[in-house]
Amino acid sequence: MIDYIQFIKRKCLNSLSKPTFLIVLFLLLFSTCKGPGGVRLIKLGHGLGITHPVHEAMEFMAERVAEKSNGQMQIRIYPNQQLGTERELVELLQIGSLGMTKVSSATMESFAPRMQVLSMPYLFKDDAHRDKVLKGEIGKQLLLDGEDFWLRGLCYYDAGKRSFYTKNKPIENPSDLKGLKIRVMESNTAINMVKSFGGSPTPVSYGELYTALQQGIVDGAENNPPSLYTSKHYEVCKFYSINEHTAVPDVLIVSTKVWNLLDDQEKIWLQEAADESAVYQYKLWAESVEESYRELKKAGVTILYPEVAGFSEATESMYKDFKISQPELFEIVDQIRKVE
């Protein structure tokens, strides 16, 4: 038990006061439990704000679980990195001290290696192609790829298309990124992509990015419109170049240590609610993208639409390297490209 507590504290709670640490530790130790009346409670932590479409979808899922189970199963949500960063939350799932989280499929690369194919730039032809892949057999197989690492994917959430936003100058072609420090997720694929454009990739936690931009630790970042808007990064970065280099989905995951504690009916309730929340989230996401563009323009952000061809060509070297270094994964890329 001592080693277990020290692991949690070392990973994400060592900056907390002792009383706060003890409270959060108590919450984590009971990531899923049956309370009074046999109610099953699962705790879900994530790093996004409460106005984000993903958080709203999670709330919808919690409501559906409660309705389906007639109150016998409940999900309690902790947003805004209350319980740790994205990677730290994944690690807490692995040891079973947290029940569920949302993670970018890019972050999942370290835990479910085959999922890194979803982070490859310009992988999908369009939205319809992406949806067919994720909802088809390839997508379903990838959701289960992390089970050997105690992580089970329940569904995908739309995380849109990622583009560059910067502080001091617009990005109109790959050469404009030369020498710029660009924040990326902890993903080798994202790091290699920024390098292919000539930029200097710099992993930074999403929750720490606003300060990193303010202080000049990084010169810019890359993300989708709702994330740029809801994070208020537009207050620092006034240039948004829509080159849409990746369409990396989010993944709702559950600890297999928690999943295996559920009975068959509870698993059905949770999976059905997750699938329904994904449908709801896709609708919210489309609305949020439109709203974000409107609000970013009102806030004085210059939105540019550079030619995509130059960016796409610059990333071809990644596919060549991928084919040589990881032929098994490149086969999945081929399968994705053949989906009609």
C-alpha positions as CSV (number, residue, x, y, z in Angstrom):
1,M,0.0,0.0,0.0
2,I,2.9,2.4,0.8
3,D,4.4,1.9,-2.7
4,Y,1.0,2.4,-4.2
5,I,0.4,5.7,-2.4
6,Q,3.9,6.9,-3.3
7,F,3.3,6.1,-6.9
8,I,0.2,8.3,-7.0
9,K,1.8,11.1,-5.2
10,R,5.0,11.0,-7.3
11,K,3.0,10.9,-10.6
12,C,0.5,13.8,-10.2
13,L,-0.2,14.9,-6.6
14,N,3.2,16.0,-5.2
15,S,2.3,19.6,-5.7
16,L,-0.8,19.4,-3.6
17,S,-1.2,20.3,0.1
18,K,-1.4,17.4,2.5
19,P,-5.2,17.8,3.1
20,T,-5.9,18.1,-0.6
21,F,-3.7,15.1,-1.3
22,L,-5.5,13.0,1.2
23,I,-8.9,13.9,-0.3
24,V,-7.9,13.2,-3.8
25,L,-6.1,9.9,-2.7
26,F,-9.4,8.8,-1.1
27,L,-11.3,9.5,-4.3
28,L,-8.7,7.6,-6.4
29,L,-8.6,4.6,-4.1
30,F,-12.3,4.1,-4.7
31,S,-12.3,4.6,-8.5
32,T,-15.2,2.1,-8.7
33,C,-17.2,0.8,-5.9
34,K,-20.6,-0.2,-4.7
35,G,-22.1,2.2,-2.2
36,P,-25.3,2.2,-0.2
37,G,-28.1,0.3,-2.0
38,G,-25.6,-1.4,-4.2
39,V,-25.0,1.6,-6.4
40,R,-21.9,1.2,-8.7
41,L,-19.9,4.4,-8.9
42,I,-17.2,5.0,-11.5
43,K,-14.9,8.0,-11.4
44,L,-13.9,9.7,-14.6
45,G,-11.1,12.4,-14.8
46,H,-10.0,14.5,-17.7
47,G,-8.1,17.7,-18.5
48,L,-10.7,19.7,-20.4
49,G,-12.9,22.6,-19.2
50,I,-16.6,22.2,-18.5
51,T,-17.7,24.2,-21.6
52,H,-15.8,21.8,-23.9
53,P,-18.0,19.5,-26.2
54,V,-16.2,16.4,-24.9
55,H,-17.1,17.3,-21.3
56,E,-20.7,17.9,-22.2
57,A,-20.8,14.5,-24.0
58,M,-19.4,12.9,-20.8
59,E,-22.1,14.5,-18.8
60,F,-24.7,13.1,-21.3
61,M,-23.1,9.7,-20.9
62,A,-23.4,9.9,-17.1
63,E,-27.0,10.8,-17.4
64,R,-27.7,7.9,-19.8
65,V,-25.9,5.4,-17.5
66,A,-28.0,6.5,-14.6
67,E,-31.2,6.3,-16.6
68,K,-30.4,2.9,-18.1
69,S,-29.5,1.4,-14.7
70,N,-32.3,3.1,-12.8
71,G,-29.8,4.9,-10.7
72,Q,-27.8,1.7,-9.8
73,M,-24.8,2.8,-11.8
74,Q,-23.3,6.3,-11.7
75,I,-20.3,8.2,-13.2
76,R,-18.7,11.0,-11.3
77,I,-16.7,13.4,-13.5
78,Y,-13.6,15.5,-12.5
79,P,-12.7,18.0,-15.2
80,N,-9.9,20.6,-15.6
81,Q,-7.0,18.3,-14.6
82,Q,-8.2,18.0,-11.1
83,L,-6.7,14.6,-10.8
84,G,-3.7,15.0,-13.1
85,T,-2.5,15.5,-16.7
86,E,-3.7,13.4,-19.5
87,R,-0.8,11.0,-19.3
88,E,-1.0,10.8,-15.5
89,L,-4.7,9.9,-15.7
90,V,-3.9,7.1,-18.1
91,E,-1.3,5.8,-15.7
92,L,-3.9,5.9,-12.9
93,L,-6.2,3.9,-15.0
94,Q,-3.5,1.3,-15.5
95,I,-3.2,0.7,-11.8
96,G,-7.0,0.8,-11.3
97,S,-7.0,3.9,-9.1
98,L,-9.2,5.8,-11.6
99,G,-12.0,4.4,-13.6
100,M,-12.2,6.3,-16.9
101,T,-10.7,9.2,-18.8
102,K,-10.6,10.8,-22.2
103,V,-7.3,10.7,-24.0
104,S,-6.1,11.7,-27.4
105,S,-5.2,8.8,-29.6
106,A,-1.8,10.4,-30.0
107,T,-1.1,10.1,-26.3
108,M,-2.2,6.4,-26.5
109,E,0.8,5.7,-28.7
110,S,2.8,4.8,-25.6
111,F,0.2,2.3,-24.4
112,A,-1.4,1.0,-27.6
113,P,1.3,1.1,-30.3
114,R,-0.9,0.4,-33.3
115,M,-3.0,3.4,-32.5
116,Q,-0.2,5.7,-33.6
117,V,-1.4,5.3,-37.2
118,L,-4.3,7.6,-36.4
119,S,-1.8,10.4,-35.8
120,M,-0.2,10.2,-39.2
121,P,-0.6,13.5,-41.2
122,Y,-3.1,13.7,-44.1
123,L,-4.2,10.1,-43.4
124,F,-7.9,10.5,-44.2
125,K,-9.4,11.7,-47.5
126,D,-12.2,13.5,-45.8
127,D,-14.6,13.4,-42.8
128,A,-16.7,10.6,-44.4
129,H,-13.6,8.4,-44.9
130,R,-12.4,9.0,-41.3
131,D,-15.8,8.1,-39.9
132,K,-16.0,4.9,-41.9
133,V,-12.5,3.9,-40.6
134,L,-13.3,4.6,-37.0
135,K,-16.7,3.1,-36.9
136,G,-15.6,0.0,-38.9
137,E,-13.5,-3.0,-38.1
138,I,-10.2,-1.2,-38.1
139,G,-11.4,1.4,-35.6
140,K,-13.0,-1.3,-33.3
141,Q,-9.8,-3.3,-33.3
142,L,-7.7,-0.3,-32.4
143,L,-10.0,0.5,-29.4
144,L,-9.0,-2.8,-27.9
145,D,-5.3,-2.5,-28.7
146,G,-4.4,-1.2,-25.2
147,E,-6.0,-4.1,-23.3
148,D,-2.5,-5.6,-22.7
149,F,-1.7,-2.3,-21.0
150,W,-5.0,-2.4,-18.9
151,L,-6.8,0.2,-21.1
152,R,-9.9,-0.6,-23.0
153,G,-11.3,1.9,-25.5
154,L,-15.1,2.4,-25.4
155,C,-15.6,4.9,-28.3
156,Y,-14.1,7.7,-30.3
157,Y,-14.9,11.4,-29.9
158,D,-14.5,13.8,-32.7
159,A,-11.5,16.0,-32.0
160,G,-11.7,17.8,-35.4
161,K,-8.7,18.7,-37.5
162,R,-5.5,20.2,-36.1
163,S,-3.9,23.3,-37.5
164,F,-1.1,25.7,-36.4
165,Y,-1.6,28.8,-34.3
166,T,1.2,31.2,-33.5
167,K,2.1,34.4,-31.6
168,N,4.2,36.5,-33.8
169,K,3.8,35.5,-37.4
170,P,1.4,33.5,-39.6
171,I,2.2,30.1,-41.0
172,E,1.6,30.2,-44.8
173,N,3.9,27.4,-45.8
174,P,6.1,24.8,-44.1
175,S,9.2,27.0,-44.2
176,D,7.5,29.5,-41.9
177,L,7.8,27.0,-39.1
178,K,11.6,26.9,-39.4
179,G,13.1,27.7,-36.0
180,L,9.8,28.0,-34.2
181,K,9.1,26.1,-31.0
182,I,5.8,24.4,-31.5
183,R,4.0,22.7,-28.6
184,V,3.0,19.1,-29.4
185,M,1.4,16.3,-27.4
186,E,3.7,13.6,-26.0
187,S,3.6,11.7,-29.3
188,N,6.5,10.6,-31.4
189,T,4.3,11.0,-34.5
190,A,3.5,14.6,-33.7
191,I,7.1,15.3,-32.9
192,N,8.3,13.9,-36.3
193,M,5.5,15.8,-38.1
194,V,6.6,19.2,-36.8
195,K,10.2,18.3,-37.6
196,S,9.2,17.4,-41.2
197,F,8.0,21.0,-41.5
198,G,11.2,22.4,-40.1
199,G,9.8,23.4,-36.7
200,S,11.1,22.6,-33.2
201,P,8.6,20.3,-31.5
202,T,8.2,20.9,-27.8
203,P,6.0,18.7,-25.6
204,V,4.0,20.7,-23.1
205,S,1.0,19.6,-21.0
206,Y,-2.2,21.1,-22.3
207,G,-3.0,22.6,-18.9
208,E,0.4,24.4,-18.9
209,L,0.2,25.6,-22.5
210,Y,-1.3,29.1,-21.9
211,T,1.5,30.0,-19.5
212,A,4.1,28.5,-21.9
213,L,2.8,30.7,-24.7
214,Q,2.7,33.8,-22.6
215,Q,6.3,33.3,-21.3
216,G,7.7,32.4,-24.7
217,I,8.6,28.9,-23.8
218,V,6.9,28.0,-27.1
219,D,6.1,30.2,-30.1
220,G,2.9,28.4,-31.0
221,A,0.9,25.2,-31.0
222,E,-1.4,23.1,-33.1
223,N,-4.9,22.2,-32.3
224,N,-8.6,22.3,-33.4
225,P,-10.8,25.4,-33.4
226,P,-12.8,24.6,-30.3
227,S,-9.7,23.9,-28.3
228,L,-8.1,27.1,-29.4
229,Y,-11.2,29.0,-28.4
230,T,-12.2,27.3,-25.1
231,S,-8.6,27.3,-23.8
232,K,-8.3,31.1,-24.5
233,H,-5.0,30.5,-26.2
234,Y,-6.3,33.0,-28.8
235,E,-5.6,35.8,-26.2
236,V,-1.9,35.1,-26.9
237,C,-1.8,33.7,-30.4
238,K,-3.4,35.9,-33.0
239,F,-2.6,33.8,-36.1
240,Y,-4.4,30.6,-37.0
241,S,-3.4,28.8,-40.2
242,I,-5.9,26.2,-41.3
243,N,-3.7,23.6,-42.9
244,E,-5.5,20.7,-41.1
245,H,-2.5,18.4,-41.0
246,T,-4.1,15.7,-38.8
247,A,-7.6,14.5,-37.7
248,V,-6.5,12.8,-34.5
249,P,-9.6,11.4,-32.6
250,D,-10.1,11.4,-28.9
251,V,-10.7,8.1,-27.2
252,L,-12.9,7.4,-24.2
253,I,-11.1,4.7,-22.2
254,V,-11.8,2.6,-19.1
255,S,-9.4,0.8,-16.9
256,T,-9.6,-3.0,-17.6
257,K,-9.1,-3.4,-13.8
258,V,-12.4,-1.5,-13.4
259,W,-14.1,-3.0,-16.5
260,N,-13.5,-6.5,-15.2
261,L,-15.3,-5.7,-11.9
262,L,-18.5,-4.9,-13.8
263,D,-21.1,-7.6,-14.3
264,D,-22.4,-8.3,-17.8
265,Q,-25.4,-5.9,-17.5
266,E,-23.2,-3.1,-16.2
267,K,-20.8,-3.5,-19.1
268,I,-23.8,-3.2,-21.5
269,W,-25.1,-0.1,-19.8
270,L,-21.7,1.6,-19.9
271,Q,-20.9,0.6,-23.5
272,E,-24.3,1.7,-24.8
273,A,-24.1,5.0,-22.9
274,A,-20.6,5.6,-24.3
275,D,-21.8,4.9,-27.9
276,E,-24.8,7.3,-27.5
277,S,-22.5,10.0,-26.0
278,A,-20.3,9.7,-29.1
279,V,-23.2,10.4,-31.4
280,Y,-24.2,13.4,-29.2
281,Q,-20.6,14.6,-29.1
282,Y,-20.2,14.6,-32.9
283,K,-23.3,16.9,-33.1
284,L,-21.9,19.2,-30.4
285,W,-18.5,19.3,-32.0
286,A,-19.9,20.5,-35.4
287,E,-21.8,23.3,-33.7
288,S,-18.7,24.2,-31.6
289,V,-16.4,24.4,-34.6
290,E,-18.8,27.0,-36.2
291,E,-19.1,28.9,-33.0
292,S,-15.3,28.9,-32.4
293,Y,-14.6,30.4,-35.8
294,R,-17.1,33.2,-35.2
295,E,-15.7,34.0,-31.8
296,L,-12.1,33.8,-32.9
297,K,-12.7,36.3,-35.6
298,K,-14.5,38.6,-33.2
299,A,-11.4,38.3,-30.9
300,G,-9.2,39.6,-33.7
301,V,-7.5,36.4,-34.7
302,T,-6.3,36.3,-38.3
303,I,-7.5,33.1,-39.9
304,L,-5.5,32.0,-42.9
305,Y,-6.0,29.1,-45.4
306,P,-2.6,28.2,-46.8
307,E,-2.2,25.8,-49.7
308,V,-2.2,22.3,-48.2
309,A,-0.2,20.6,-50.9
310,G,3.2,21.9,-49.6
311,F,2.4,20.6,-46.1
312,S,1.3,17.2,-47.4
313,E,4.3,16.8,-49.6
314,A,6.6,17.6,-46.6
315,T,5.2,14.7,-44.6
316,E,5.7,12.1,-47.3
317,S,9.1,11.3,-45.8
318,M,7.3,10.2,-42.6
319,Y,5.4,7.5,-44.6
320,K,8.5,6.3,-46.3
321,D,10.3,6.0,-42.9
322,F,7.2,4.4,-41.4
323,K,7.1,1.7,-44.2
324,I,10.7,0.8,-43.5
325,S,10.8,1.0,-39.7
326,Q,7.4,-0.3,-38.9
327,P,6.0,-2.4,-41.8
328,E,3.3,-4.0,-39.7
329,L,1.9,-0.7,-38.8
330,F,2.2,0.5,-42.3
331,E,-0.1,-2.3,-43.3
332,I,-2.8,-0.7,-41.2
333,V,-2.2,2.6,-43.1
334,D,-2.7,0.7,-46.3
335,Q,-5.9,-0.8,-45.0
336,I,-7.2,2.6,-44.0
337,R,-6.4,4.1,-47.4
338,K,-8.3,1.3,-49.1
339,V,-11.5,1.9,-47.1
340,E,-14.1,3.3,-49.5
